[in-house]
Amino acid sequence: MPIAQAVAVVASLEVRVHTWDLTRATGGAEALDSVPVAQVHAAAEPYAAGRRP
């Protein structure tokens, strides 16, 4: 995976996780938009499973 793509995946994951975390901490609605969540999951899942795309 090119470095620019890896940075984009990590940055997107960080934004999603911290959006949820801050929303939860402040008592907001915890639901995230399913499309970006699915995109981040699809990009990150191979690494979590120990594989490389």
Backbone bond lengths (Angstrom), bond angles and torsions (degrees), N, CA, C in turn:
res aa  C-N    CA-C-N  psi(-1)  N-CA   C-N-CA  omega(-1)  CA-C   N-CA-C  phi
1 M - - - 1.452 - - 1.529 107.73 -
2 P 1.314 116.93 128.00 1.460 120.17 177.64 1.535 110.62 -60.91
3 I 1.309 116.15 149.55 1.462 121.32 -176.37 1.532 111.96 -57.63
4 A 1.307 118.22 -39.37 1.466 120.55 179.97 1.526 111.06 -62.65
5 Q 1.322 116.75 -39.41 1.454 120.60 178.62 1.531 110.43 -69.40
6 A 1.321 117.49 -40.65 1.465 121.25 178.11 1.524 110.90 -62.11
7 V 1.315 116.87 -42.84 1.467 120.84 177.86 1.524 110.10 -62.75
8 A 1.306 117.93 -40.76 1.465 121.75 179.43 1.522 110.95 -63.60
9 V 1.328 117.85 -41.22 1.461 121.48 179.22 1.527 110.12 -64.95
10 V 1.318 116.51 -48.55 1.469 120.13 -178.76 1.521 110.64 -64.20
11 A 1.320 117.73 -43.98 1.464 121.07 179.87 1.527 111.04 -62.07
12 S 1.306 117.09 -42.58 1.457 120.79 179.50 1.527 110.74 -65.04
13 L 1.310 116.92 -42.05 1.461 121.05 176.94 1.524 110.43 -60.86
14 E 1.310 116.96 -45.95 1.468 121.07 179.70 1.521 111.69 -60.70
15 V 1.320 117.11 -43.44 1.466 120.54 179.38 1.520 110.08 -62.32
16 R 1.325 117.57 -45.54 1.467 120.62 -179.03 1.519 111.53 -63.12
17 V 1.329 116.92 -47.47 1.463 120.48 -177.48 1.525 110.78 -64.08
18 H 1.309 117.36 -45.00 1.457 119.54 -176.93 1.527 112.24 -74.14
19 T 1.311 117.77 -28.51 1.466 120.34 172.96 1.516 109.49 -62.22
20 W 1.319 116.11 -48.37 1.462 120.70 178.82 1.528 110.45 -62.13
21 D 1.325 117.38 -46.07 1.456 122.51 -177.15 1.534 111.57 -60.50
22 L 1.321 116.59 -47.69 1.467 120.37 179.91 1.523 111.61 -66.48
23 T 1.313 116.25 -39.30 1.461 120.28 178.17 1.518 110.39 -62.91
24 R 1.306 116.63 -44.65 1.466 120.96 178.99 1.526 110.84 -63.41
25 A 1.328 116.65 -43.94 1.468 121.16 -178.27 1.521 112.69 -64.19
26 T 1.311 116.70 -29.21 1.464 120.10 -178.43 1.519 113.00 -98.55
27 G 1.334 117.07 7.48 1.454 121.27 176.38 1.516 115.17 79.81
28 G 1.308 117.22 16.50 1.458 120.98 179.54 1.518 112.33 -82.33
29 A 1.312 115.35 178.81 1.460 121.62 176.75 1.530 108.72 -69.91
30 E 1.317 115.77 128.49 1.465 120.33 -174.10 1.520 114.49 -85.49
31 A 1.298 118.52 -8.57 1.460 120.99 -176.23 1.528 110.88 -67.57
32 L 1.309 115.90 134.52 1.463 122.21 175.27 1.525 108.70 -108.06
33 D 1.313 116.13 156.09 1.461 121.46 176.89 1.529 108.19 -62.40
34 S 1.307 116.90 124.33 1.460 121.40 -173.59 1.526 114.41 -67.03
35 V 1.317 118.72 -28.12 1.470 120.06 -177.96 1.534 111.61 -66.96
36 P 1.348 119.69 -53.67 1.460 117.84 177.96 1.526 113.06 -63.81
37 V 1.321 117.12 -34.08 1.463 119.94 177.74 1.526 109.87 -62.58
38 A 1.311 117.35 -44.57 1.465 121.18 178.65 1.525 111.28 -63.65
39 Q 1.320 117.49 -37.78 1.470 121.16 179.12 1.527 110.66 -65.34
40 V 1.322 116.64 -45.00 1.461 120.00 179.17 1.528 110.10 -65.43
41 H 1.313 116.24 -42.54 1.461 119.73 179.50 1.523 110.99 -60.46
42 A 1.312 116.68 -45.71 1.469 120.68 -179.41 1.528 111.29 -62.02
43 A 1.318 116.74 -37.13 1.465 119.96 -179.22 1.525 112.17 -75.99
44 A 1.332 117.95 -33.76 1.463 121.37 -174.67 1.529 113.77 -91.68
45 E 1.315 118.06 -25.43 1.464 122.09 -173.97 1.524 114.47 -54.81
46 P 1.331 119.93 -42.97 1.475 118.42 179.22 1.528 112.95 -59.26
47 Y 1.314 117.36 -33.11 1.472 120.49 -179.72 1.518 110.88 -74.76
48 A 1.327 117.40 -37.08 1.451 120.81 177.94 1.526 110.69 -64.87
49 A 1.301 117.16 -31.03 1.456 122.29 -179.31 1.538 111.84 -87.43
50 G 1.323 116.92 1.40 1.452 120.80 179.07 1.506 114.95 82.88
51 R 1.329 116.61 11.47 1.468 120.76 179.06 1.513 109.52 -102.63
52 R 1.281 115.53 166.59 1.463 122.12 173.71 1.516 107.61 -121.86
53 P 1.327 117.85 133.20 1.476 119.44 179.50 1.516 111.90 -66.53
